[in-house]
Amino acid sequence: MANKYDSLAHTKYYTRYHIVFTPKFRRKVIYNQLRKDIIEYFKRLCKYKGVEIIEGHMMPDHVHMLVSIPPKTSVSSFMGYLKGKSSLMVFEYHANLKYKYGNRHFWADGYYVSTVGLNEETVRKYIREQEKDDIAKDKLSVKEYEDPFGEDKQVRTKNKIV
């Protein structure tokens, strides 16, 4: 993990999700003839959405993925996209599966997701270092001067009407 965070135009983020989902009825089709094809479909679809696949493993009856999803995309919308489009791709390129999986439903409903983040000590260290960094930047910053259009205290007392 060389990069500690990813970035968009105005956002720096570190979002990692562990996602597990299964084919309908847990049929062991993934591991056999479709495994390499589905991996390529996932890579292509993730690239379209700007999602990075950090780790992935196709088990005989389920899929494990560790992905980094940008904050502009919700996990649920990404999973709907991934499962929906990959299902269409499977049926497009493997027409014989239409009879095993009726109505083009290749994936089972639902999925498991868990956030994978920094541990508490790392966050504490970051907060401590961030405060030190802010203090150092304050020392280097340009001193703010008084408002040039405001009256000075000495001038105000001289012009005071008694």
C-alpha positions as CSV (number, residue, x, y, z in Angstrom):
1,M,0.0,0.0,0.0
2,A,2.2,2.8,-1.3
3,N,-0.7,5.3,-1.4
4,K,-2.3,6.1,1.9
5,Y,-5.2,7.8,0.2
6,D,-6.9,8.3,-3.2
7,S,-8.1,11.6,-4.5
8,L,-10.7,13.2,-6.7
9,A,-10.7,16.9,-7.7
10,H,-11.4,18.3,-4.3
11,T,-11.4,15.2,-2.1
12,K,-8.9,12.9,-0.5
13,Y,-10.3,9.6,0.7
14,Y,-9.4,6.2,2.0
15,T,-12.4,4.0,1.5
16,R,-12.0,0.2,1.5
17,Y,-14.8,-2.2,1.5
18,H,-14.9,-6.0,1.8
19,I,-17.8,-7.3,-0.3
20,V,-19.1,-10.9,-0.5
21,F,-21.9,-12.0,-2.8
22,T,-23.1,-15.3,-4.3
23,P,-24.6,-16.6,-7.5
24,K,-28.2,-17.6,-7.4
25,F,-28.8,-20.9,-5.6
26,R,-25.0,-21.0,-5.0
27,R,-24.4,-23.1,-8.1
28,K,-20.7,-23.8,-8.5
29,V,-20.6,-22.3,-12.0
30,I,-18.2,-19.5,-11.1
31,Y,-15.3,-21.7,-10.3
32,N,-15.6,-23.8,-13.5
33,Q,-15.9,-22.4,-17.0
34,L,-17.0,-18.9,-16.1
35,R,-14.4,-17.9,-13.6
36,K,-11.9,-16.2,-15.9
37,D,-14.7,-14.4,-17.9
38,I,-16.4,-13.0,-14.8
39,I,-13.1,-11.7,-13.5
40,E,-12.6,-9.8,-16.8
41,Y,-16.2,-8.5,-16.6
42,F,-15.6,-7.2,-13.0
43,K,-12.3,-5.5,-14.0
44,R,-13.9,-3.8,-16.9
45,L,-17.0,-2.6,-15.0
46,C,-14.9,-1.4,-12.0
47,K,-12.7,0.6,-14.4
48,Y,-15.8,2.3,-15.9
49,K,-16.9,3.4,-12.4
50,G,-13.5,4.4,-11.1
51,V,-13.5,1.6,-8.5
52,E,-10.1,0.0,-7.7
53,I,-10.1,-3.7,-7.1
54,I,-7.4,-4.2,-4.4
55,E,-8.0,-8.0,-3.8
56,G,-10.4,-10.4,-5.3
57,H,-11.0,-14.1,-5.1
58,M,-13.6,-16.3,-6.8
59,M,-14.6,-19.1,-4.5
60,P,-16.5,-22.1,-5.9
61,D,-19.8,-20.7,-4.7
62,H,-19.2,-17.0,-3.8
63,V,-17.1,-14.0,-4.6
64,H,-14.8,-12.0,-2.2
65,M,-13.7,-8.5,-3.2
66,L,-11.7,-5.8,-1.5
67,V,-12.4,-2.6,-3.4
68,S,-11.9,1.1,-3.0
69,I,-15.0,3.0,-4.0
70,P,-14.9,6.8,-4.5
71,P,-17.1,8.7,-2.1
72,K,-19.2,10.1,-5.0
73,T,-20.5,6.5,-5.5
74,S,-22.5,4.7,-2.8
75,V,-21.8,1.1,-2.1
76,S,-25.4,0.0,-2.8
77,S,-25.5,1.8,-6.2
78,F,-22.1,0.3,-7.1
79,M,-23.2,-3.2,-6.2
80,G,-26.4,-2.8,-8.2
81,Y,-24.4,-1.7,-11.2
82,L,-21.8,-4.5,-10.8
83,K,-24.2,-7.4,-10.3
84,G,-26.7,-6.1,-12.9
85,K,-24.2,-5.4,-15.7
86,S,-22.1,-8.5,-15.0
87,S,-25.2,-10.6,-15.1
88,L,-26.2,-9.2,-18.5
89,M,-22.6,-9.8,-19.7
90,V,-22.7,-13.4,-18.6
91,F,-25.9,-14.1,-20.4
92,E,-24.8,-12.2,-23.5
93,Y,-21.6,-14.2,-23.9
94,H,-22.8,-17.5,-22.5
95,A,-26.3,-18.0,-23.9
96,N,-26.7,-21.6,-22.7
97,L,-26.9,-20.3,-19.1
98,K,-30.3,-18.8,-19.9
99,Y,-31.9,-22.1,-19.2
100,K,-30.3,-22.7,-15.8
101,Y,-30.8,-19.2,-14.6
102,G,-34.2,-18.0,-15.8
103,N,-35.0,-14.4,-16.3
104,R,-31.4,-13.4,-16.5
105,H,-30.9,-13.5,-12.7
106,F,-27.3,-14.8,-12.3
107,W,-26.6,-13.3,-8.8
108,A,-28.5,-13.9,-5.6
109,D,-30.3,-11.0,-3.9
110,G,-28.2,-9.0,-1.4
111,Y,-24.5,-9.0,-0.5
112,Y,-22.3,-8.6,2.6
113,V,-20.2,-5.4,3.0
114,S,-17.8,-4.4,5.7
115,T,-15.7,-1.3,5.9
116,V,-11.9,-1.8,6.2
117,G,-10.4,1.3,7.6
118,L,-7.4,2.5,9.6
119,N,-7.1,1.3,13.1
120,E,-7.7,3.6,16.0
121,E,-4.0,4.1,16.9
122,T,-3.3,5.3,13.3
123,V,-6.2,7.8,13.5
124,R,-5.0,9.1,16.9
125,K,-1.5,9.5,15.4
126,Y,-2.9,11.3,12.4
127,I,-4.9,13.7,14.6
128,R,-1.8,14.5,16.8
129,E,0.4,15.1,13.7
130,Q,-2.3,17.1,12.0
131,E,-2.4,19.5,15.0
132,K,1.4,19.9,15.0
133,D,1.2,20.5,11.2
134,D,-1.5,23.2,11.7
135,I,0.6,24.9,14.4
136,A,3.7,24.9,12.2
137,K,1.6,26.4,9.3
138,D,0.3,29.1,11.6
139,K,3.8,30.2,12.5
140,L,4.7,30.5,8.9
141,S,1.6,32.3,7.8
142,V,1.5,36.0,7.1
143,K,0.5,38.1,10.1
144,E,-3.0,39.5,9.8
145,Y,-3.0,43.3,10.1
146,E,-5.7,45.5,11.6
147,D,-8.5,46.7,9.3
148,P,-7.1,49.8,7.5
149,F,-10.6,51.3,7.4
150,G,-11.3,50.9,11.0
151,E,-10.6,53.7,13.5
152,D,-7.7,53.5,15.8
153,K,-8.4,53.7,19.6
154,Q,-6.3,56.8,20.1
155,V,-8.1,58.6,17.2
156,R,-11.5,57.7,18.6
157,T,-10.7,59.1,22.1
158,K,-9.5,62.5,20.6
159,N,-12.6,62.9,18.5
160,K,-15.0,61.9,21.2
161,I,-17.8,64.5,21.7
162,V,-18.3,65.3,25.3
